[in-house]
Amino acid sequence: MEHYNMNLNLKVWRQKNKNTKGTFKMYRVENISSEMSFLEMFDVLNEQLIKDGENPVAFDHDCREGICGSCSMYINGKPHGPWQANTTCQLHMRAFKDGDTIVVEPWRADAFPVIKDLMVDRSAFDRIIQAGGYISVNTGNAVDGNTLPIEKQKADDAFAAAMCIGCGACVAACKNSSAMLFLSAKVSHLALLPQGAPERTTRVQNMVAQMDKEGFGSCTNTGACEATCPKEISITNIARLNSEYIAASFAD
């Protein structure tokens, strides 16, 4: 693949803290390699800002390997940028061309308040998990778990749901800021396995209640969440979540 350098205009959301009003600011970066990752390009921008005596742009990042989901940026109108099944840290600058203007902003959702610049508070997801996204009863050790027969389709579906990294792109993409894809993935991967059966009914009820408490919107099945998910979590999990919730209601 041909390597090239480019000059870019960056329109970046700047916000001092959650109590202040934010605004977009324009920056120019030059001689950006097409082989740089998007976050490396932001590192260059921040070095430039520090050199000029300005505050660097705050953004979340950790593994930079597409695993943790921290790199939550809305890039040119799409969570994590233009590439399909991709996190921001996996996005490379060859996705853009010389002279492009790139608009970068944080997730937009009431349940994800902006902390600073491109950083948002996603602890609402943590509280949903704490409400029931775990197995607390003794279901045996690892050896016992490996001896339990599980249908291949269920095992595959559980693994696919467990791929969710909780980045929040589904919420950012949804016109209602719904967390249903995230929640359904977390409920599904436990509901499909025998280890999750003892707490099946209380889990889904408690997690849905917490989701509603956090202020996420309702799901209207537009499919934007699935289309933008970096791990390609299927919206069939939402149907499973609804089924689990109805079954739990009848079980009471």
N, C-alpha and C positions, 0 to 999 in steps of 0.2 A: 504494500500500500504506500502510495506516494506521501512523503512527509512535506509539510509546508507550514509557514508561519503566517499569522494573521493579526490584524488590528481590529479591536472590537469596542463597541460602546455598550456599557452596562448600565441599565436602569434598575437600581437596587433600592429596596424598601429599607429605610432607616427609621428606627424608633428607639428612643432612649430607654424606656421601660413601659410596663403595662399601663401606667397611669398617665402617660403623655401621648399626644397625637403624633402619628408617624407620617412620613412623606417619602416620595421617591427622590433619589439623587442620581445624577448622571456621572459616570466615571469612564475613563478611557484607558484601556490596557493595550500595549503594543508588543509585537514580536511573540505572540502566544503560539506555542507549538501545537500542531494538530494532534500530536500524540499525548498531550497533557490530559489529565482527568479534569473534570469540571471543578473539583475541589482544589486541585493544584493551581488552576487558574485563579481561584479566589485567594489562595495563599499569596500569589504574585500581587494581586490587587491589594491585599492587606499589608504586604511589605512596602508597597508603594505609598499607601496611606500613612503608615507609621513614619516613613522617611519624610513625608510632607508635614508631619506633626498633627495628623488627623487620627481620630479613633478608628481602629479596624472594624470591619463588618463582623458582627457576632453571628456564628452559625454552628449548628450541632454537627458533630462527627465523632466517630470512634474507630471502628474497625477498618473502614475504607475498603471493605471487601464484599459489600453487598449482603452482610450478615445481620448487622445490628439494627438497621432501619433508622439510625439517628439522623442521617443526612437529608432531612425533610425540607426540600425547597420546591417552590412552584416556579417553573421555568417556562417562559413564553406560553403561559396559560395551561400548562399541564404539570401535575405532580411528578417530580423526578425527571422532567424533561421529555424530549421527543422520542427517545428510543423505547421500544416495547419491552416489557418484562425486565426492567432496569432500574437500579437505584441511582441517586444523584452521583454517588462516588464512583459508580461504574460507567457513567456517561463521560465520553471523551470529546475533546474539542473538534475532532473531525466531523462531528455532527453539525458544525456551523461553518460559515464561510467568511472570508475577509470582508470587513465592513459591516457585518451584522450588528444589529442592536438586540441585546438579550435582556428581557425583563425578568427580574428575580424577586420573588416575594415569599412571605411565610405562608403556612397553611392558614386558611380562612375558615374558622369555626368558633362559635361562642364557647364550646367546650375545650378549645385549645387556645387560651389567651396568649397573646404575644408577650414573651419575657423581655426580649431585646432584639431588634433588627429582624433576623431570619429565624430566631429561636422561639419556639412555642412550648407551652407547658402541656405535655401529654400525659400527665399523671392521672387523668381521668381513666385512661386505659388500665393503669396499674390498679386502680380501685375496682374496676370491673373484674379483673382477675382475682383480686383479693376477696371479692364477694362469692366466688365459687369455682374459679377456673383452676382447680387442683384436685388431687385425690388425697384425702386425709385418713381414710380407713386403711387398715392393714390388708393389703391384697397379695402379700407374699414378696419374697425378695426377687432379685433379677433372674435367678435360675428358675424359680417357679413361674415367673412371667413368660419366660421363653418356652415353657412346656405347654402353655395354654394354646389349644388349637383356635386359630382365627381364620375365617374365610379370606382368601387372597383379595377379593374385591374390597372387603371392609378394611383390611390392613392397608391396601393402597389408598383408599379414600381417607383413612385416618392420617396417613403420612402426608398426603397432599394438603389436608387441612392444617396439619401441624407446621407446614412450611411458612405460615403467616409470621412475619417479623414485627408486627405491631407498629409499623411506621406511620400509619394514619393517612396514607395516600387515598384510601377509599373514602374517608371522611372529607378530605379536601376536594375530591372530585365530585362528590355528591351534591346536588343542588339543595338538598335538605340537611346536609352535614350529618348523615346517618352513619352510625357505627355498626350497622347490621352485618356487614361482611366480616369485619374483625370479630365481632361477638360470635357469629355463626361458625367461624373457623375454630375458635377456642372451645365452643360447646361440642362441635362435631367430632373433633379428634378424640375427645374423651368419651362421648356417647357411643362411638363406634367400637370401642374396646371394652372387653369384659371387666377390666379394672375400674372403669368409670361407672359401672352399673349401680353400685350401692348408693351413690349420691346423685343419681341421674335427675331426679325430679326437683330436688332442692337446688341443685346447681343452676339449672336453666332459669328457674323462677328468680333466684337471688341475683343472677347476673343481668337479667333483663330489667329487673327493678333498679339496679344500680345504674345501668345504661340510661334509663329514663331520668333518673335523679341527676345525672351529670349534664342533662340538657341537650343530648344529641337529638337530631331530627328523625322523622319516620322514614321508612323505606317505601319508595314508589316504583321500584323495579325498573329503573331506567338502564341499569347495567353499566353505568359509568365507573362504578367501583371495580368491577371485574376487569374492565378495559384498561384501567390504569394501574392495577395491582402489580408490583414488581415481581411477585411470586406467583402470579396468575391464579389466585384463589378463585374457585368457581362459585357463582351465585347459587348453585344447587345446594350449597351449605345453608343458605338463607331459608330455602324450603325445608331443609332438615331441622333447622332451628325452630321454625314455626310449628312443625309437627311435634317436636320435643316439648315445646311450650304448651300446646293444646293437650297433649297426653298428660303432662304434669298437672294441668288444671283439673282434669277429670280424676286424677289419682288422689286429690285432696279429700 
